[in-house]
């Protein structure tokens, strides 16, 4: 289904909420262009653009990239998508960014993936890797034959720092603190649509039905 009208959406959800999978399905089902702030930052840093070097200097110092720098980057890339329906991912993250975006583009809907933190913690902390090969195991869905050891080499598996329970908890709390005002901002504008569930495959049909209803008129 390719949309006849230009439709602009934002997708929000904590790390591990299935945002990547849902974004891919939206692109495939509705022909929308996906613009991820993380991808934009990486591309600019790799290409050593003026803004990319500026971003890198903040990241290297362990500082947050200022609102105006991120906004400049995203709005520049959105300019190239003016004739397409687009899905923004990872932006806006602050009310200031949302206000700047609103001045230039009308956002039709904000999809908020509301997955319980306990589900996400279980999902992320179940992941173990074999450092030598990069093989990934999940103790719930794809466990190693012998707990803690790689199936092929028998070497010990490790857990990435990002997947350790304390790190996951910290990231989820930080996400909640940062994005609550943004969700409130969009709720007040009447464009926020929240989808709650513990499994992406169960949330997706609801999102698909909702987008069909929003884009068919």
N, C-alpha and C positions, 0 to 999 in steps of 0.2 A: 504494500500500500504506500504510494507516494503522495504526500500531502499537496493539495491544490493551493492552499493558502500558506503564507509563511507563518510558522508557529515557533515561538521561542520558549523553551522550558529550562528550568534549573533542577538538578537532582542533588539531594542532600542525604547524608547518612553517615554514621560513624565508621571508622576503619573496621573492616570485617563484616559489614552489613550486607554485602552482596551488590554494592553499587556498581562495580565493574561489570558484573554479569548482566544486571538489569540495563545498564547503558548500552551494552552490545546488542541486547535484544531490541531495544528501542530503535537503535540505528538500523538494524536489519528489518524490523517490521514497518517502520515509518519513514525510512530513508532520511532520517535527520543526521546532521553533521555533529560529531561529538567533539567538544572543546574542553580538554582537561587542563586545569591550571598547572598541575604537576608536569604534564608533557610540555606545555608552553615554556615553563621555567627551564626544564632540562634542555630543550631545543635551543633556547637563546644562550644558555651557558656554554653549550657545546659549540655553537656557531661564533661564540665570543662577540656577540653584538654589544653595543654600548650599554643597553639595559641589562643584558646577560652578565656582563662583567660587574655591573653595579650589584646585581642580585647575588652573584658569587661572593662579593666582598662582605655582604651582610651575613650570608650563610657560613662563610669561613670564620667569621667572628662569633658565630653562635647566636646571632641576632635575628629577630623576625624581620622579614622583608616588609618595608612600610607599605601602607595601603595604596598610596599614590603610584608607587612603582609597579605593583601587581596590576592595578587598575589600568595603567597605561598599556601594559603588555597585552592584557586580555581584550581591551577595547580595540587595540590595533589589529589583533587577529580576527575579532568579530567583524571588523570592517570588510574583510575578505569573504565573509559568509552572509552578507546582507541579503543576497537573493536566495538564501537557503533557510530551511527550518533548522534550528540548532538546539543542542542540549549542552548546557554549561555544567561542568562537574568540578567541584573544588573552589568555585567562585560564584557568588561573593561569600566571604567568610566573616565579614564584619558589616555592621549597619552602614558605615561610611562607604564601603565598597558597593553595597546594595543601592544606596542613594545615587552614587555616581553612575551606576549602570542604568538606573531608572531615567536619568536625565537624557540618555542617548537611545535606549531601546525599551520597548514595552515588553515586560515578561508576562507571558500568558498563564503559566502555571509553575508552581514549585512542588516537585515530588519529594516528599520526605519519607525516607525508609526508617520506620520505627521498630528496630529489632531489639529485644531485651538485652541489656548489657551482659546478663549471665550467659545467654546463648552465644554472644560474640566472644566472651572470655573463653568459653568451652571450645568454640570453633578455632580460635587463634592459638590457645595454649596447648591444643592437641597436636600441633604440628612439630615434627622433629625432622632434622635433615642429616644426610651423610655428607660431611664437608668435602670429601675427596671427589665425589661424583655429582653432588647436587641433588641426589635422589631424595624425594620428599615422602615422608610417611605421616599418616594421621592415625592416632591411636584409636579413633572411633571407626573410621571408614576404611583405612588402608594400613592396618598395623604391621610392623615387622614380624617375621615368623618367631624370632626370639626377642622378647622385650628389650629395648635399648640398643639392639645391634643391627647393623645393615645386613640385609638378606644375602647380598652377593659376596661381600668381603668379610663379614663378621666383625667389622670395625665398629667402635662406639658411635652412636648417633648423638648429635648435639641439638640444643634448642637455641635459635637465634635470639639475641637480646630483645628484639622487637616482639617476640612471641612469649617472653617470660611473663608469668602472671602479674608481677608488680608493674612491669612496663605497660602491659595491656591496660591495667586498671588506671594508670596515670594518663595514658593517651585518651581513654574513654572519658575520664573526668574533664580533661582539658578540652576535648571536643564539645562536651555538653556546655561547659562554661562559655566557650567562645561562640557557639552557634545559637544558644537559646535566644539572645536578642534578635538574631537574623530571622529565626522562625517566627518570632513574635511580630517582627516588622512585616513579613509577608502575610501572616495571619490577619493582621489589621487591614491589609490591602485586599483581602478576600481571595488571594490566589494560592494559598497553601492547601495542599492535599496530602494527608498523612496515610501511609499504608503500614499496617501493623501485622507482624507475624514472625515466626521463627525459621521459616524456610523460604528461600528465594522462589522455588517452584510453586509455592502457594500464593506468594505475594504477586508474582508476575501476572497471572490472569486478571487480577483486580486492576493493575496498572494498565494493562492492554485495553481492557474494557473502558476504563476512564479516558484514556487518550483517544480511543475511537470516538467516544461521545463528544470529546472536546474539539476534535479536528474534523468531524464529518459535516458540521454546519457551515 
